[in-house]
């Protein structure tokens, strides 16, 4: 007895009981389900069954009954015979590499999506699924924090990942959209640790610049900070120069700055969600422990590693205690925390904006340049520049409904 393979496509208005009714017909004829998939867009159903059935006589009967059942349910049914050769070719595609592309922006346009998908088409990559990760945007009410994200699951062989990434970066620059490209492997689906830079990442300021303003040396320190963040001068050298300029600043000023730290948009939403789903979090900063511990308490961060100010008789000495936390030290702490928590380094995420963040961004399983300097964006695996810090959640594949469960 020769078995036959059919692809059944169902389309029409969605309603409860459709899948149960159709599989019930297939059950009556002893059909074997080889694959099944469903999508629902604005209450319009697209449902597919790939099934194997016995003799031609039996297959003719099941097709007839399925058509009648579809008519009863008010949906359309389409049958496509599948050859054994085509089916086996499809099975063999399962071994192909899979990737996830996440597109982020305040709003997404047809042009942005068109340009991204054209790159995929030119590279002969197939899109298996497209999923919207953000809630629908109202056309009547103005959203004070607009954000949009879709996720593309793609399959195929990529010969030159660098070239593909460069094309996405160009689109990102030209069309003001973030495009993240990740391998779809077990580590992407099981991230467990997220490490953050502090200044200009978790908070929207460089604390040392604020302290310098209050000490009357703002312009000198800002110039050194900017040069260091651009990677133009050694971080350790710049740190010592800036610290010396803060000599004599009162300790009372630290408390005043701490209570007024401008926490980055989306940071609380991100960290609350990470905590809800069991992630460990850390601040790895070239800034100061005084402010890191303040944020730790405010946001519920697990680890803080930063520089410790030296204070004597209630004033800053212009010195520091312990080792300087520079870029290499941040990477060391990332590795150390992962080991302590029993987490594979490929399950980690690092987020930062400056040149001294690059070592940890490169080491982590996913390195994200957040509203970063051009040099950092060019050398990071992924970047977010169009929305807030909670954009990290979309790179993890979370939908707004998963995030809003915490509210």
N, C-alpha and C positions, 0 to 999 in steps of 0.2 A: 504494500500500500504506500503510495506516494503522498507525502504531506505537502500542503500548500501554505504560503505565507502571505498575509495581507496587512496593509496599513489602513486602518480605519480612522478617518479624520471627522470629528464632530464639531460643528460650529453653530452658534445661535445664542439665544438668551439663557443665562445661567439660572439654574433652579435646583433645589435639593432633590436628591434621588437619581440624578442622571447617571452617575458612574455605577451605582448599584444596579440600576435597571439594565444597562448595557452589558455589564459583566455577568449579570444573571443569564442573559441570552447565550453569551459565550460559554458559560458553565454548562448549560443544557446540552451543548454539543462537544463538551470535553476539550475546548480550545485551550491552548497553552499561551499565556501572555509572555512575549519576549521583551517588550518595552512599553512604557506608559508615560505620558507627560501631559501637563495641563497648564494653561495660563488663563487668567481672567482679567480683562481690561474693560473698565466701565460697564460691568455686568454682562459683558459679551464673552462667551466661553469659546476657547479653542482647546479641544481635547483629542489626544491621539493614542491609539492602541496599535501595537504591532503584535500580531498573534499568528500562531501556527494551528492549522486545522487538518483533519484527516482527508479522506477521499474527496474527489471532485463533487460527488453526489452530496456529501455532507457539507462541503463548503458552499455550494449553491443554496442549500437550505438555510444555513446560518446567515448568509448575506441577505437573503430575503427577509428573515425574521428581524435582523438588525435594522433594515430599512423601515420595516413596519413600526418597530419600537421607536425609532428616531422620529417618525411621523407623529406617533402618539405623544411624544415628548415635546414636539414643536421645534425640533432642531434639524439641521441638514447633515446628511451622512455622505461621505465620499470614500470609495474603496480604491486602493491601488495595489495590484498584485506585485509582490517583491520576489525576485529570483533568488535562489540559494546563493549564487555568486555575489549578488549585490548585498545580501545580508551578511555574508562572511567578510566582505570588504568593510562594511560598517563595523563589524565586530573588531576587525583589526585596527580601526581608527582609535579604539579605546586606549591603545598604548601611546598615542601621540601626546606631546607636551601640552599642558594646559596653563593658561595665564588668566589673570584678572586685571582688567583695566577699570579704574574708578575715575569718573569725570566729576569735578566739583566746581561750583560757582555760585554767585548770588542768584543768578538765573541761568538756565541753559537754553541756547538758541539752536535752531536747526543747522546753522552754519558750523557751529562748534562740533556738533555730533557728526555732521557730514564729513568734516575734515579728518576727524579721528578715525571714522570707519573707512574712509578712503585709503588711509595709510594701511589699515588691516587688509583691505581688498587688494591693494597693490602688492602686498607681501603674501598673498594667497592664504590668509588666515581666516578661519571660519568662526563666526559668532554663534555659539550654542545657545546663549540666553542673555537677555537684557532685563535687569531688575532696577526699579526705582527705589532708592533708599530713603529719600526724604518725603514728607507728606506733601499733598497737593497744595499749590499756592492759590490763595484767594485772589480773584480779580477785582473784588470790591473793597476788601479791607487791606490797608497798608500794613505790611509786616515790618516791625522795627528791626528784625534781624533776618533778612531773607537769605535762604540757602537752598541749593538744589544739588542733588547727586544721583547719578545712575551708575550701575555696575555692569560691565560687559564680561561675560565668561567666554573666552576664545580658545581655539584649539588649532594646533598646527606646528610646523617646524620653523623655528626662527634661526636663521644662519648668522645674523649680525644684530645682536641686541643693542649694541651701542648706537648703530645707525637708527634703529627704531626709536630709541629713547631721544635721540637728537631731533628727530622729526616731531615727536610729541612736545618737546621743549619749545620748538619754534612755533607750533600751534598755540601753546600756552602763552607765549610772549605776544603773539599777534592778536589773539582773540580773548585775552584776559580770562583764562580758564585754567584750572589745575587738572593735570592728567597724571595719575599714578599707575605704574606698571609693575605687577608682581607675579612671580611664579605661583601657581595654584597648587601648593604642596601641603603636607601635613603640618608644617611649621606655621604657615600663614593662618591656618585655621585654629591654631592652638598657641597664640601669643599669651605670655603670662606676666611679663614685666615691662613697664613703661618708664623710661628715665627722661627727665626734663632738665634742660637748661632753665635758669631762673630769669635773669634780666633780659627783657625784650622777648621772652617766650612765655613763661607763666605770668609775668607782670609786664606791663606796657611802659617800662622805663628802664634806664640803667641807673641803679641805686647810687653807684659811685659818682655819677654825674650830678645827682641831686645833692649828695653830701658836699660835693665840691662847690656847688652854687652857694650853699649855706655857709661854706668856709671862705667864700670870696675868691675861689680859684677855678670857677666854672669853665672858662674858656680854655685854660691850659689842660685841664683834665679831659674835657670833651674831645679835644684834638688828639690826645694820646689814646683815648678809648676807641675812637673811630679808626685810627691807624691800626690798632691791634685787631679790631673786629674784621677789618679788611685783609688782615694777614700781612700787613706791610712791615710790622715790627714784632719781635718776639713777645709773647704774652707775659712771660715772667719779668722781662725788663720793663714792660709798660706797667705792670702791676706795682712793682717797687717804686717807679717814678710817681705814680698816682697816689700811692699810700703816703709817700713823703709829703706830698702837697696837702694832705688832710691833717697833718700834725697840729695838735692844739684844739681840734673840734670837740665840743662838749658832748658827753655821752647822752645828755637829754635830747639832743637832736635826733639820735638814732630812733628813739621811741616815737617821736613826732613823725618821722618819715615812715616808719613801719606801719603805723595805724592808717596811713593814707596811701598805702601801696595800691596802684591801679591794676587790679587783677584782670588779666586778658579775657576778652569776650569768649565765652564757650568753655573756659577752663573748669569752672565748677560743674557744669553739665558733664564734661568729659570725665573728671575724676570721680564724681558721684557714680557714674555708670561703671567705670572701671572697678571701683570698690564693690559695687553690687554684683558684678560677675566674677569676683575673686582675683582680680589682678593685683600685683604688687606695684607700688609706685615709688619713685625716688627723685629727689632734686640733686643734680650734679652740677655745681655752679662754680664759676670763677669769681662769683660775688662773695657775700659774707653770710656766715652761719647765723648771725643775729637776725637777719631778715628771712633766711631759709627756715629757721625754727618757727618764726611767726607764721609763715605760710603753711608749714607743716601742721600747725594747730588749726589754722583757719580752714584748710582744705582736706585734712586727713591723710597726709602723705606718710608713707612708711619709713623712708630713709632720707637723710639729708647729709650731703658732703659738700662743704664749701670752705672758704678761707675764714680764719678766726682773727678778728681785730684785736690788737693789743691795746688795753685801756689801763691807764694808771691815774689815780687821784681824780677820776671822773672825766678824763680827757683822752683823746686818741693820741698815741705816741708817734704815729706815722709808721709804726711797725706792725708785724703780724706774728701769730704763733703757729708753729708746725710748718708742714710743707705747703708750698703754693699749689692750689688746685688749678692746673693748666689743662690743656687739651688731652695730653697723654694720661694725666692722672684721672680725668673723667672716664676715659676708656678702661683704666685699671679698676676703678670703682664699679663700673658696669659689669665687668667680668666677675669681680668679687661678690657682688650682690647676687648675680645669677648662680654662682657656685653655692653660696650660702642657702639660697632658696631651692636648690636642686633643679634649676631651670636651664635647659639647653640654650646656648647663646643665640641660636637661630630662632628662638621663641621670644626674643627681646625686641623692644622698640626704643629708639632714642630720638628725641625731638630738640632741635636747637636752631639758632639763627646766625651764630658767628663762626669765624674761622677756627676758633679753639674748640668748637663742637665737632669738627670734621672727624677726628679720631674715633669718637664714640658713635657717630652716625655711620661710619664705615664698618665698625665692628658689629653693630647690632644687626639682627635679622632683618629689620626694617628701619632705615634711617630717614627721618623726615626733616627737611629744611623748612622752618616755619617763618613766613614773612621775612625771609633771610636775605643776606647780602648776595649779590650776583655770583661771587666766587663760590659761596656755599651752595647755592642752588645748582650751579653747574656741576658740582662734585657729589651731590647727595643722590640717594636712590630715588627719593620722592620729595615733593614739595607741596606746601599749602600756602597760598598767598591771597586767595580770593575770599576766604571766610575765616571764622574763628577757630579756636583750638579744638573744639569738638569735631572739626573735620576729620580728626584722627579716627573717630569712631566709624566713619564711612569707609576709610581705608581698611578697617577691620571687618567690614561687611555688615555692620549693624544697620538695621532699619530704624527709623524714628519710633516705630511702635515698640521696639525693644528698649530704646533709650527712655521713652516716656513712661515706662513701667515704674521707674523709680520715683516719679512725682507723687 
